[in-house]
């Protein structure tokens, strides 16, 4: 099954998409900078996140990390597909598929894959 790629302008005519929060992109940037600040201070000053590396083998962390990345990719792809590719007659809260489990699957995928790659 092939999917067309949509630009933001191509999606503006759809009535079932209500748009993003006006603070959304700026909030994402602020949270990213905050994440980097915490990560850098932890990695070089506090060193709390590397504490478990001494107790949990790489042979355990690697398969768990691969599983988390696969789940993250599934959440992201499925969530984006449901929101942007499937057309609904009128806007409503989506409760099917991954939205029945997680309210924001793309954001959950993004943060879990970031956490996974930092371990």
FIMAR-153131 format. One record per atom (N, C-alpha, C): residue in one letter; atom name; x, y, z. Coordinates in steps of 0.001 Angstrom, whole numbers, plus 500000, padded with zeros to 6 digits. Example, Ala and Ser with C-alpha at 12.3 -4.5 7.8 and 13.67 -1.06 7.14 Angstrom:
  residu  atome      px      py      pz
       A      N  513190  494310  507800
       A     CA  512300  495500  507800
       A      C  513200  496700  507800
       S      N  512850  497750  507080
       S     CA  513670  498940  507140
       S      C  512900  500030  507870
// end
This chain:
  residu  atome      px      py      pz
       X      N  500837  498832  500000
       X     CA  500000  500000  500000
       X      C  500886  501237  500000
       X      N  500685  502107  499052
       X     CA  501511  503305  498983
       X      C  500770  504473  499634
       X      N  501541  505345  500262
       X     CA  500980  506509  500916
       X      C  501597  507749  500321
       X      N  500762  508764  500097
       X     CA  501266  510033  499609
       X      C  501851  510807  500780
       X      N  502906  511552  500510
       X     CA  503453  512434  501527
       X      C  502688  513749  501460
       X      N  502329  514259  502624
       X     CA  501565  515487  502689
       X      C  502401  516585  503317
       X      N  502345  517764  502729
       X     CA  502960  518923  503355
       X      C  501901  519585  504225
       X      N  502312  520527  505048
       X     CA  501347  521226  505903
       X      C  500300  521949  505064
       X      N  500726  522563  503965
       X     CA  499780  523284  503122
       X      C  498765  522344  502493
       X      N  499165  521145  502152
       X     CA  498246  520188  501539
       X      C  497193  519704  502529
       X      N  497471  519802  503824
       X     CA  496531  519331  504839
       X      C  495624  520442  505366
       X      N  495857  521686  504967
       X     CA  495070  522805  505499
       X      C  493592  522736  505110
       X      N  493267  522139  503991
       X     CA  491880  522094  503523
       X      C  491044  521036  504250
       X      N  491665  520183  505013
       X     CA  490917  519108  505681
       X      C  490220  519644  506925
       X      N  488915  519465  506977
       X     CA  488133  519939  508120
       X      C  488283  519049  509349
       X      N  488749  517811  509148
       X     CA  488870  516903  510289
       X      C  490150  517126  511081
       X      N  491048  517966  510583
       X     CA  492268  518305  511319
       X      C  492089  519704  511895
       X      N  492217  519838  513193
       X     CA  491928  521124  513826
       X      C  493155  522003  514008
       X      N  494332  521529  513726
       X     CA  495528  522344  513855
       X      C  496289  522065  515140
       X      N  497389  522751  515289
       X     CA  498247  522564  516444
       X      C  498072  523710  517429
       X      N  498493  523461  518632
       X     CA  498500  524505  519653
       X      C  499514  525563  519242
       X      N  499209  526826  519485
       X     CA  500102  527904  519053
       X      C  501457  527854  519750
       X      N  501513  527288  520945
       X     CA  502766  527211  521700
       X      C  503484  525878  521458
       X      N  502937  525018  520598
       X     CA  503452  523668  520418
       X      C  504917  523584  520031
       X      N  505315  524252  518960
       X     CA  506704  524161  518497
       X      C  507677  524819  519465
       X      N  507303  525978  520002
       X     CA  508177  526649  520970
       X      C  508309  525797  522237
       X      N  507217  525188  522660
       X     CA  507264  524311  523835
       X      C  508159  523110  523605
       X      N  508091  522533  522403
       X     CA  508960  521411  522068
       X      C  510432  521833  522121
       X      N  510736  523006  521597
       X     CA  512116  523499  521605
       X      C  512604  523740  523032
       X      N  511757  524327  523859
       X     CA  512128  524588  525256
       X      C  512359  523272  526000
       X      N  511466  522300  525807
       X     CA  511635  521008  526467
       X      C  512885  520281  525968
       X      N  513211  520433  524678
       X     CA  514430  519821  524144
       X      C  515674  520426  524789
       X      N  515702  521745  524924
       X     CA  516839  522411  525564
       X      C  516931  521995  527035
       X      N  515789  521910  527707
       X     CA  515784  521452  529100
       X      C  516297  520018  529204
       X      N  515858  519151  528285
       X     CA  516335  517774  528280
       X      C  517855  517719  528096
       X      N  518376  518484  527124
       X     CA  519823  518501  526898
       X      C  520576  519000  528127
       X      N  520045  520035  528782
       X     CA  520708  520570  529979
       X      C  520763  519523  531081
       X      N  519648  518842  531317
       X     CA  519626  517799  532351
       X      C  520539  516648  531978
       X      N  520497  516241  530720
       X     CA  521301  515115  530254
       X      C  522798  515418  530375
       X      N  523197  516607  529953
       X     CA  524622  516977  529994
       X      C  525104  517106  531438
       X      N  524317  517767  532303
       X     CA  524757  517885  533698
       X      C  524803  516528  534383
       X      N  523861  515651  534033
       X     CA  523895  514313  534625
       X      C  525088  513517  534119
       X      N  525352  513595  532820
       X     CA  526430  512794  532240
       X      C  527808  513243  532727
       X      N  528005  514535  532946
       X     CA  529339  515027  533265
       X      C  529522  515479  534708
       X      N  528429  515734  535425
       X     CA  528573  516215  536801
       X      C  528017  515205  537797
       X      N  526718  514903  537719
       X     CA  526074  514059  538717
       X      C  526281  512565  538478
       X      N  526280  512152  537254
       X     CA  526512  510762  536836
       X      C  525544  509764  537471
       X      N  524265  510160  537606
       X     CA  523250  509247  538131
       X      C  522790  508235  537088
       X      N  522679  508654  535841
       X     CA  522102  507760  534828
       X      C  523023  506612  534454
       X      N  524313  506734  534707
       X     CA  525229  505646  534384
       X      C  525403  504674  535549
       X      N  524723  504931  536641
       X     CA  524848  504091  537835
       X      C  524422  502653  537562
       X      N  523324  502455  536823
       X     CA  522822  501105  536577
       X      C  523672  500332  535566
       X      N  524528  501006  534827
       X     CA  525393  500305  533871
       X      C  526311  499306  534565
       X      N  526634  499565  535805
       X     CA  527483  498641  536564
       X      C  526729  497385  536996
       X      N  525406  497478  537082
       X     CA  524606  496377  537612
       X      C  523822  495603  536554
       X      N  523519  496255  535424
       X     CA  522742  495601  534360
       X      C  523643  495395  533158
       X      N  523777  494168  532754
       X     CA  524673  493790  531671
       X      C  524228  494402  530339
       X      N  525200  494651  529475
       X     CA  524918  495140  528130
       X      C  524085  494118  527358
       X      N  524281  492848  527646
       X     CA  523515  491788  526979
       X      C  522033  491848  527347
       X      N  521701  492460  528452
       X     CA  520299  492652  528839
       X      C  519788  493983  528294
       X      N  520614  495032  528395
       X     CA  520186  496362  527955
       X      C  519970  496442  526451
       X      N  520790  495763  525657
       X     CA  520668  495846  524201
       X      C  519341  495291  523694
       X      N  518941  494048  524063
       X     CA  517634  493568  523582
       X      C  516463  494418  524089
       X      N  516538  494889  525332
       X     CA  515483  495761  525839
       X      C  515428  497062  525048
       X      N  516591  497586  524710
       X     CA  516642  498810  523912
       X      C  516064  498618  522525
       X      N  516348  497488  521912
       X     CA  515801  497194  520582
       X      C  514279  497080  520658
       X      N  513775  496430  521684
       X     CA  512321  496300  521854
       X      C  511681  497682  522031
       X      N  512286  498537  522844
       X     CA  511739  499882  523058
       X      C  511747  500673  521751
       X      N  512813  500566  520960
       X     CA  512858  501271  519677
       X      C  511810  500747  518701
       X      N  511574  499454  518689
       X     CA  510552  498888  517797
       X      C  509163  499360  518225
       X      N  508889  499343  519519
       X     CA  507605  499832  520015
       X      C  507447  501327  519714
       X      N  508524  502092  519880
       X     CA  508478  503525  519579
       X      C  508165  503770  518111
       X      N  508811  503023  517228
       X     CA  508557  503186  515794
       X      C  507111  502826  515455
       X      N  506595  501768  516066
       X     CA  505199  501369  515828
       X      C  504235  502450  516310
       X      N  504455  502972  517517
       X     CA  503593  504024  518041
       X      C  503615  505257  517145
       X      N  504809  505667  516735
       X     CA  504930  506865  515905
       X      C  504254  506668  514557
       X      N  504564  505598  513866
       X     CA  504007  505367  512535
       X      C  502486  505214  512591
       X      N  501992  504421  513503
       X     CA  500556  504183  513590
       X      C  499819  505462  513979
       X      N  500338  506191  514941
       X     CA  499698  507436  515361
       X      C  499646  508468  514256
       X      N  500746  508652  513551
       X     CA  500772  509616  512448
       X      C  499872  509175  511302
       X      N  499841  507884  511035
       X     CA  498998  507365  509962
       X      C  497522  507600  510272
       X      N  497117  507329  511499
       X     CA  495716  507510  511876
       X      C  495315  508983  511800
       X      N  496175  509877  512247
       X     CA  495824  511293  512285
       X      C  495872  511934  510900
       X      N  496937  511675  510142
       X     CA  497142  512443  508925
       X      C  496733  511739  507636
       X      N  496685  510435  507618
       X     CA  496358  509745  506367
       X      C  494884  509361  506324
       X      N  494347  508889  507438
       X     CA  492927  508552  507467
       X      C  492097  509832  507556
       X      N  491084  509932  506733
       X     CA  490218  511113  506715
       X      C  488936  510794  507483
       X      N  488576  511698  508385
       X     CA  487343  511563  509153
       X      C  486361  512641  508697
       X      N  485064  512358  508788
       X     CA  484053  513317  508323
       X      C  484030  514573  509178
       X      N  484182  514429  510478
       X     CA  484230  515591  511360
       X      C  485232  515324  512484
       X      N  485797  516382  513061
       X     CA  486786  516189  514124
       X      C  486172  515489  515339
       X      N  486903  514574  515887
       X     CA  486485  513902  517110
       X      C  487716  513298  517777
       X      N  487551  512904  519013
       X     CA  488652  512275  519745
       X      C  488843  510866  519207
       X      N  490060  510558  518848
       X     CA  490369  509242  518285
       X      C  490646  508293  519447
       X      N  489924  507182  519459
       X     CA  490086  506217  520550
       X      C  490481  504833  520056
       X      N  490712  504679  518758
       X     CA  491016  503349  518234
       X      C  492528  503130  518162
       X      N  492909  501898  518014
       X     CA  494304  501481  517828
       X      C  495180  501983  518981
       X      N  496302  502601  518662
       X     CA  497237  503031  519705
       X      C  496683  504166  520546
       X      N  495711  504909  520021
       X     CA  495108  505984  520800
       X      C  494233  505446  521920
       X      N  493860  504179  521866
       X     CA  493137  503551  522963
       X      C  494053  503207  524126
       X      N  495355  503197  523870
       X     CA  496343  502855  524898
       X      C  497062  504104  525403
       X      N  497484  504947  524465
       X     CA  498272  506138  524776
       X      C  497587  507337  524124
       X      N  497424  508412  524857
       X     CA  496740  509584  524301
       X      C  497558  510253  523202
       X      N  498871  510306  523350
       X     CA  499744  510942  522364
       X      C  500842  509954  521960
       X      N  500537  509038  521048
       X     CA  501517  507991  520724
       X      C  502800  508520  520085
       X      N  502716  509563  519272
       X     CA  503924  510081  518631
       X      C  504858  510693  519674
       X      N  504300  511471  520595
       X     CA  505124  512074  521643
       X      C  505696  511006  522564
       X      N  504903  510014  522906
       X     CA  505401  508903  523726
       X      C  506537  508178  523018
       X      N  506387  507972  521727
       X     CA  507436  507303  520953
       X      C  508702  508143  520919
       X      N  508528  509433  520740
       X     CA  509694  510317  520665
       X      C  510481  510298  521972
       X      N  509780  510426  523087
       X     CA  510482  510469  524365
       X      C  511032  509101  524773
       X      N  510314  508030  524473
       X     CA  510844  506721  524847
       X      C  512051  506351  523990
       X      N  512063  506741  522720
       X     CA  513239  506437  521895
       X      C  514424  507313  522301
       X      N  514163  508553  522718
       X     CA  515247  509419  523220
       X      C  515827  508829  524489
       X      N  514961  508386  525399
       X     CA  515427  507749  526630
       X      C  516225  506497  526304
       X      N  515713  505711  525365
       X     CA  516356  504462  524995
       X      C  517755  504711  524435
       X      N  517892  505683  523582
       X     CA  519204  505958  522975
       X      C  520182  506550  523967
       X      N  519672  507182  525037
       X     CA  520584  507768  526025
       X      C  521116  506721  527005
       X      N  520473  505566  527063
       X     CA  520937  504519  527988
       X      C  522015  503783  527354
// end
